[in-house]
Amino acid sequence: MKSKFLALVLLFSLVSFSCSYAAEPIKIGEIATVTGDFAAYGVAEVESIKIAVAEINAAGGVLGRPLEVVMYDCRTRQEDMVNAARRLVEQDKVVAAIGPSGSGLCIAAAPVFNRGHVAHLGTLPTNPLVTIDESGKVRPYNFRICFLDPYQGAIMAQFAFKTLKAKTAAILYDVSSDYSQGQREFFIASFEKSGGKIIADEGFRGDDVDFRSQLTNIKDAGADVLIFPFMGKSLPLAVRQARELGIETSIVGGDGYGDFMWEISEDTLRNTYWVSHVDRYDPTLKEFFDKYLASAGTECQEFMNAVMAYDCVYWLKDAIERAGSTEPEKIRDALEKTKDLKLLHCVLTMDEYHNPKDKDGVILRCDPEQRKALFCEKIRPE
């Protein structure tokens, strides 16, 4: 019964975006977290991919053929992610697939894409194991457009130690999340290497909504900075509860920030800083966000997911054109050889591990008066 229900969910979540062409469409897959705890991120990715595909098709498509997207909602569940990947590879016969942003989801589906020889482009999965296996071997068909947790952890540590002058840190993290555990691990390594000390390290599980016990321990420790390496609805709840307990210490988090957090945290987001892949208010992104507003009828809140998903489509377009073919193996080879590709948010070059090379991290600072996360500084870890 359970498997039948899942199949129905996946069936009804299928959406195709295309326009009228005589040529046969090129099918690309998308898996998004349209429902579940990360729904806000998934909705932004779906809308942005729709925009990119419409632009490309209006301009003549790819190799003279329109793009068609087959999308499934994985509901933030690994089993649904794996089933969606199987369906894209075995039934829909897509040439490549994009999304979602969750590291654990992408890691779970990696064997499916590699067995099927279909390239998979992660939007924001930052755990190293997305593109390499436990032995350190590159997963041939897995790629990502974002920087990694080691890079992100180093950015957080460098900002906390050098900019905020923090000598001690306390951490609250999600023990059930590969993403959270990875960020925590790499922050600790970088912060301690700089000379900092971890004086509190508290865990919770992803479905928890009350963090007061852990935060009380953190408050008693009296650290110079509080590190929040997690994402989803837990993030604004934890910020709000920390402030309600009287913790006014600076909070530094990873790329889990989203504008949706203001609805829960309100002015308690004061004195918080977040690693980002892009600056929401970079003038070069204005045209894209104007298109998003016109298409979706609402402002883009999860701007990192939106920009990454949009750029993944253009990255894939470039790879197909350089390959001169829609054969998945040739597309994979072209993705691997990507060099100096100008995208919306960066100039993309792949390294030998299928990760972006030398991308800057952006630190955003929340401004409660404007209810915005504003540019603070750019950091490339030393």
Secondary structure, DSSP 8 states (H G I E B T S, - for coil): -HHHHHHHHHHHT--------SS--EEEEEEE--SSTTHHHHHHHHHHHHHHHHHHHHTT-BTTB-EEEEEEE-TT-HHHHHHHHHIIIIII--SEEE----HHHHHHHHHHHHHHT-EEEESS---GGGTB-TTS-B-TTEEESS--HHHHHHHHHHIIIIIS--SEEEEEEETT-HHHHHHHHHHHHHHHHHT-EEEEEEEE-TT----HHHHHHHHHHT-SEEEE---STHHHHHHHHHHHTT--SEEEE-TT--TTHHHHHGGGGTTEEEEESS-TT-GGGHHHHHHHHHHHSS--S-HHHHHHHHHHHHHHHHHHHHHTS--HHHHHHHHHT--SEE-SS-EE-B-TTSSBSS--EEEEEEETTTTEEEEEEEE---
